[in-house]
Amino acid sequence: MNIEILIERHVVAAFALFAGGVYAMAAFRTRRSDTYSSSARVVFAIAAFAIVALVEFGAIEPVIGYSLSVLGMVSVTIVDRLRAARLRRRRIAGLAPRSAIEIVPALWILVALLSSLTLVPYLLDTASRLAAGIALSCVFAMVAVAWYTASAPTQLQSLDPERERIDERRRRILDTGLACVLATGLVMVFVDFDNYTLEHITHNERIIGSITLVVWGVLLLWLSAYMVFLARSKTKTCA
């Protein structure tokens, strides 16, 4: 057996095992929560443990196992978002609608969406088509989550509207940014995994790998810097 594939198989199995354990523990912590779905976490944990066995015994390729694991985590996030949306409609708290999404989160979403274009060569490759399709669906799902988060109405309790509005905006921007970072990170890891199993990596494949790494790194640094900027702005506003 190719030693690179064996190592990749163990890495993906370890990732799925860790994710399954984390979500299984989270299911117990959220079993009485109105915001988070414990049943979705239980289903994903079971699926993750199954992925561990399938990858280790060679029933599915490591890159497919990784893509399925991320798809499961994305699905849990979507279930939580839908659950939170239903709760918002039931609450009496005031909602302040916003006419348009902010420019910086919109740019993050655009970057995450454009990063999916690097998966096109893998979609055209018969050997990688299935895994690339799963990865692409994850990216689109995370972009949808990011857009939903960024464009959601502001929810205030009316106790301290101005401070609540600032805090809610920071949380919304952070959640949007993290979804975009996860989407670009998924593309980067997928490309790295797929290239790692090839006997000979072409020049174009090396370029694609470098591009995905740079995009993910720049987006992560951009998010971190912008959150620091918002924190300082909040301090000046509240001073």
N, C-alpha and C positions, 0 to 999 in steps of 0.2 A: 504494500500500500504506500502511496505517495506520503512522505512524512509531513509535507505542508498541509495536505488534506486532513491527515490525522490530527495535527495540532489544531487546525481550524475547527474540526468536529468537537474536540474537547472544549475549546473556547466557547463555541456557541452553546454547547450543552451546559457549561458552567453558567453562562449568561441566563439561559432559560431557567435553570435551577434556582439561581439567585432571585430572578424576577418572580418566579412562582412562590418562593418562600416569603418574599416581601409582601406580595399581594395576599397571600394566605393569612399572614399576621394582620394585615390591614383590614381584612374582612371581619376579623373579630373585633377590631377597634371601632369599626364603622357600622356594626350590626344594628345599632340603635340610632344611627344618624339619619336625618332627613335629607341632607345634602349629598351624601356619598352612598353609592350602591354597594352593599356588601355582597349581594348575590352575584353581581357582575365580576367582582374580585374573586369569588370562589370559583366561578366558571373559568376565568382566565388562569387561576392557579392550577386547576386540574389540567387545562390544555397545555400549560407550560411544562408540567411534569411529563405529560405525554410526549411533548416535543423533545424533551431530554432523551427519552428512550428511543424515539424514532431516529434522532440524529446519531446517537451513540451506536446503534445497531445498523446504521447505514440505510435505513428505509427512505430517508429523504436527505437531500443535499444540505450541508451546513448553511449555505446562504439562504435556502428556502426556510430552514428552521429559524434563522435569525429574523427574516422578514415576517414570518408568521407570529413570532414573539412580539415584535414591535406592533404588528397589526392588532394583536390582542390588547396591548397596552393602550393603543389609540382608541380602540373600541370602548374600553372602560372609561376613558376620558370623555368620549362622546355621550355615553350613558349618563355620566355625572352632569354634563352640561345640560342635557335635556331634562334631567331631574330638577336641576336648579331653576331652569326656565319655568317649569310647572309650578314650583314653589313661589317664584316671584309673582306669578299671576294670582296666587291665592292670598298673598299678603296685602295688608292695607297700607304699607309704607308708601310714601310718595315716590313717583318715578319721574325723573327729569329727562325727557328724550333729547337726543343729540342729532343734529341735522346731517352730520357727515363724520366719517372716520378721520382721526388725526393723521397728519402727514407722515410722521416717523413710523408708527405701527403699519401704515399702509405700505411704506417702502420695504419694511421687513417682510411683509406678506408677499410683495412682488419678488423680492430676492429668493424667498423660499420656493415660490412657484417657478421662477426661472431656473433654479437649481435642478428641478426635475428634468430639464432638457438633457442633462448629462446622462440620463438613463436610456435615452433613445437608442444609442448603439447596442446596448445590452438587450433591448426589446427586439432588435433586428437579428440578434444571435439566437438561434434555436435552442442552444444549450442553456442560455441564461434567461430566456423569455419569461418563463413562469415566475421565477424569483424576482425578476425586474418588474413584472406586472404587479406583483404583491407589494413590492417596495413603492412603486408609483402610486398605488391606491392608498398606501399609508401617508405619503406626502400630501396627496390631495385631501385626505381626511384631516390631517393636521392643519393644512392651510384653511380648510373650512372652519375648524375649531378656532383658529386664530382670528379669522374674519368675524365669526360670531361673537367672540369675546370682545374684540375691538369696537364693534358696532352696537353692542348691547346697551340698553338704556341705563342711565345712572339711577341707582337705588339709594335713597336717603332715609334716615330715621327721624329727621327733623329735630334732633337734639342739638346738634351743632352743624348746621348745613354746610358752612364753608369748609370746616376742617374735614367733615365727612366726604365732601366732594373731592378734596385733594387726595385723601387716602384712597378713595375708590378709584380715582384716575390712575394712581400709581400701581395699584393691584391689577387693574385691567391692562395697563401697558406691560407690566411684568409678565402676566399670564400670556399675553399675545406674543411677546418676545420669546418666551420659553418654548411656546409651540413652534415658532419659526426656527429656533435653534435646533429643536428636536428633529424637525423635518429635514433641515440641511445636514444635520449629523447623521440621519438615517441614510441619506444619499451617499455621504462620504464613506461610511462604514460598509455599505453595500458594495460600492466600487472597489474599496480596498480588499474586501473578502473575495470578490470575484476575480480581481487581478492576481490575488495571492495564490490562487489555485492553478493559474496558467503556467505552462512550462516556459513560454516565451512571451513577455509583455511587449507590445508594440509601442512605438513612440507616442501615438495618439492616446493609447490607454494610460501611459504615464502622465501625459498632459491632463487628461480628464481627472486622474487621481489627484494631481496637484491643484487643479481648479476647485474641486470639491473641498479639499482641505482648507484652502485659502478662504473660500466663501464661508465655510462654517466658522473659522477662526475670526474673520472680520465681523461677522454677525454677532458672535459671542462677545467680542470686545466692544462693539457698538452698543449692545444691550447693557453691558456693565457700565460703560461710561454714561449712557443716558440715564440710567437709574441713579447714579451718583449725582448727576445734574439735577434730577427731580428732587432728590433728597435735600440738596442744598437750597433749591428754590423753595421747598416747603419750610425749611428753617427760617429763611428770610421773610416768608409770608406770615408765619406764626409769631415772629419776633415782635 
